[in-house]
Amino acid sequence: MQQQMLLTLHSTGFQNVINSPTRITASSASTLDLIIINNDNAFFSGRIAADISDHLPVFLRIEKATCSNDVAKLRRQLISQERLDLFKYRISLVDWSPIYNEPAADDAFNRFLELFTSVYNECFPTVEIKPCKSARKPWMTRRLIRLVKKKYKLFAIFIKNKNPTVLAEYKSLRNRLNREIKLARNMYYNNFFGRQTSSNLKEKWRRLNLLLNRHTNTQAITSLTVNGTELSGSDLAASFNYFFSTVGDSHYNSGIFDFLSDRLTESIFFEPTDELEVFSIFKSLKDTNSLDSHNIQSRPVKYVLQIITPCLTHIYNVALMTGHFPTAMQLARVAVIYKKGNKNDFGNYRPISILPFFSKGLERIIHRRLNHFFLKHSVISDCQYGFTKNRSTEHALLAQKEYILNNFESQRLTLGIFIDFSKAFDTVNHKILIAKLEHYGVRGHALNLIKSYLSSRLQYVVINHSRSDSLQIFNGVPQGSILGPLLFNIYINDISNISTLAKYVIYADDTSLFFSSSDVEQLTGTANRVLALLSRWSLVNSLKINKEKTKAVIFRPKGKLVMHPPPLVLSDTIIEYVETFRSLGVSFTATMTWDAHINEVCLALSKVVGITSRNKYVLPEKTKLTLYYAFFYSYLSYCFLVWGNTTTSNIQKLLILQKKMLRAITKAPYNSPTGQAYSQFKIVPVYNLFEYRFACFYKNSIAKNDNFLSRIVSTVPHNTPYATREKDSFVLPRCRTNYGFTMLRYILPKFLNTPLCDHLNGMSSSVLRNAFL
């Protein structure tokens, strides 16, 4: 009932702001007193401990939007088309020949950077801008504001003298003003969102996020109180930098070889690059407005890319041949991002490294060669789904689900242990990583290049224009780099070697261990033995497990109870058993039902529906379709193959919200049919979405020659000694329970037996989608 009420509120643009119990007795605590609003402004609400009655008083304070005079100044580089043209002309006049005479990568890049930045800084000077922070809505003209003031004045006069003539004048002005404001708002949004130019795309998304109240936590960090001392400015930046640079243990432990597989005898050779590869790499990099550690933006670099590509190609080839990564490419500018928890705890902030833009080219070149070598020799474990080709969170969770349900069909329990590593990327031990790379075939100049990439890293932290000194980094791979994720995969690759008694599903640092048995004592006994090995593996690899966040779930069919399971122990700490765990964004329950996850999805979707409905007369139709695909469909379809073949009642919940969204797009009444809208906008109904997504999934797997399905599902051709009128191509496996019908081992052959599958290869994406409308 509570869930249904929240869905109704959110889908109509309202929200309840009282979530704490308001009637508390010795045996119960209930939230009976609500405050429901449809105001998107910042607010503060709560309850008051007062004994006026047996219900606690509740309050709401809505922050009034005001114009602040204390607005932080922003630093921006003046980049315009005229300045870009001037920059290109000036760059074309530079004599780059001295760079080709430098035999060392450091000298060549330093010389290049000196020549490049001297022109760059002259063409794109940095200026301070004080942004205009106004509380006024953008459609409120000066004339409308004067009318608003006149309306307030008339109402004040009426309150004072009760003159009916003044009241009539007030009402006439109020009604006319409301119509004009509504018209002005509609015209504003129609004009703004009607522009489809790419230059306005980022601003359009910013407006859409504001419309959906999707405000990111970008509040500037001004000061923190640490151990009773208030830190701000350069002191705060220095403290953050010291904390980030000293995380982890830099000691080498030879015990890592106890878990590594056989040493790879083949060695990698870094082939030289050419101008075509360098040019295409930089063209493919995403444009950003952020400055790198050398205060360079990507847009001007790309504008003169054709001129500087030969220089960059030479520098990169020198680095590949000599095994030295240019030192100036290793300086990182660190942005501090607050995660959650105590704001005065440095551990609750994430460092994001903004690396030199020119380093991205060399990193991508190295990444391509390393990745090709590791794929060729099957170095990366099949258990790893993160940062690997043709793999995603959906693949990881499908493998996880298939293992659990297969055990259900075999009348076995499944124990899942979800490991949480603390600051895994920041605590990677460089010495251990180098040893593992050498073990996996990265040797000679290639290994020296990675050594120099890691060993000479420097970083500084900037907070509110206050910069810390640069400090050397002895641990970790930079978050925000191109090479970092691949190097981390190599570092954690051998975790699946600790024992053959467990099933591993790994996505980057999210590690899940699964065990199966029909006996709970045997299940936990096996798990405890593997946990002891995991504890030792973590110790020798200098990784720390967060024992409070590590949880365990005993998966079992409905109706099968597991009472008081034996404890699971990880380094003298007992792991907590839970009934539901959110794994890679999807809530898995112990009985493998999807009610909890779908309730979360419905709650999120209802907010999008509510705000779209409130603005359905304001926004153009194309913009509302953008809202659907960006915020509604993206959330709905995330890992849909994992949970989308749920019960009919759960699908019905999603279908109701999808229909409400379509009615908001078409401005239709609340009870009007939506069949025509599905066809008009080519939107697949929720009840067909699973089959559609699986058809796309299978088609992409065939196109990319992906072996994921064949690796976890075995299909049996249907051979008969005589001809039949309607013969299925593949045998459908026998399912002991209803869980079996939701497994890939049943879904895949069932799909392969459909007529659609025979024509799938020749179908375009639009034709395939139309088949499910």
Secondary structure as GFF3:
##gff-version 3
##sequence-region A 1 773
A	DSSP	alpha_helix	2	11	.	.	.	ID=ss1
A	DSSP	beta_strand	15	16	.	.	.	ID=ss2
A	DSSP	beta_strand	23	24	.	.	.	ID=ss3
A	DSSP	beta_strand	29	30	.	.	.	ID=ss4
A	DSSP	beta_strand	36	37	.	.	.	ID=ss5
A	DSSP	beta_strand	43	47	.	.	.	ID=ss6
A	DSSP	beta_strand	58	62	.	.	.	ID=ss7
A	DSSP	beta_strand	74	77	.	.	.	ID=ss8
A	DSSP	alpha_helix	81	92	.	.	.	ID=ss9
A	DSSP	alpha_helix	97	100	.	.	.	ID=ss10
A	DSSP	alpha_helix	105	123	.	.	.	ID=ss11
A	DSSP	beta_strand	126	129	.	.	.	ID=ss12
A	DSSP	alpha_helix	142	161	.	.	.	ID=ss13
A	DSSP	alpha_helix	164	194	.	.	.	ID=ss14
A	DSSP	three_ten_helix	198	200	.	.	.	ID=ss15
A	DSSP	alpha_helix	201	211	.	.	.	ID=ss16
A	DSSP	beta_strand	223	226	.	.	.	ID=ss17
A	DSSP	beta_strand	229	232	.	.	.	ID=ss18
A	DSSP	alpha_helix	233	245	.	.	.	ID=ss19
A	DSSP	three_ten_helix	254	258	.	.	.	ID=ss20
A	DSSP	alpha_helix	275	284	.	.	.	ID=ss21
A	DSSP	alpha_helix	298	303	.	.	.	ID=ss22
A	DSSP	alpha_helix	305	322	.	.	.	ID=ss23
A	DSSP	three_ten_helix	327	330	.	.	.	ID=ss24
A	DSSP	beta_strand	331	338	.	.	.	ID=ss25
A	DSSP	three_ten_helix	346	348	.	.	.	ID=ss26
A	DSSP	beta_strand	349	354	.	.	.	ID=ss27
A	DSSP	alpha_helix	357	376	.	.	.	ID=ss28
A	DSSP	alpha_helix	393	409	.	.	.	ID=ss29
A	DSSP	beta_strand	413	419	.	.	.	ID=ss30
A	DSSP	beta_strand	421	422	.	.	.	ID=ss31
A	DSSP	three_ten_helix	425	427	.	.	.	ID=ss32
A	DSSP	alpha_helix	430	439	.	.	.	ID=ss33
A	DSSP	alpha_helix	444	455	.	.	.	ID=ss34
A	DSSP	beta_strand	458	463	.	.	.	ID=ss35
A	DSSP	beta_strand	466	467	.	.	.	ID=ss36
A	DSSP	beta_strand	471	472	.	.	.	ID=ss37
A	DSSP	alpha_helix	484	492	.	.	.	ID=ss38
A	DSSP	three_ten_helix	493	497	.	.	.	ID=ss39
A	DSSP	beta_strand	503	507	.	.	.	ID=ss40
A	DSSP	beta_strand	510	517	.	.	.	ID=ss41
A	DSSP	alpha_helix	520	540	.	.	.	ID=ss42
A	DSSP	beta_strand	544	545	.	.	.	ID=ss43
A	DSSP	beta_strand	551	555	.	.	.	ID=ss44
A	DSSP	beta_strand	568	570	.	.	.	ID=ss45
A	DSSP	beta_strand	573	577	.	.	.	ID=ss46
A	DSSP	beta_strand	580	583	.	.	.	ID=ss47
A	DSSP	beta_strand	586	589	.	.	.	ID=ss48
A	DSSP	alpha_helix	595	614	.	.	.	ID=ss49
A	DSSP	alpha_helix	621	627	.	.	.	ID=ss50
A	DSSP	pi_helix	628	633	.	.	.	ID=ss51
A	DSSP	alpha_helix	634	637	.	.	.	ID=ss52
A	DSSP	alpha_helix	640	643	.	.	.	ID=ss53
A	DSSP	alpha_helix	648	666	.	.	.	ID=ss54
A	DSSP	alpha_helix	675	681	.	.	.	ID=ss55
A	DSSP	alpha_helix	686	703	.	.	.	ID=ss56
A	DSSP	alpha_helix	708	712	.	.	.	ID=ss57
A	DSSP	three_ten_helix	738	742	.	.	.	ID=ss58
A	DSSP	alpha_helix	744	752	.	.	.	ID=ss59
A	DSSP	alpha_helix	755	758	.	.	.	ID=ss60
A	DSSP	alpha_helix	765	770	.	.	.	ID=ss61
###
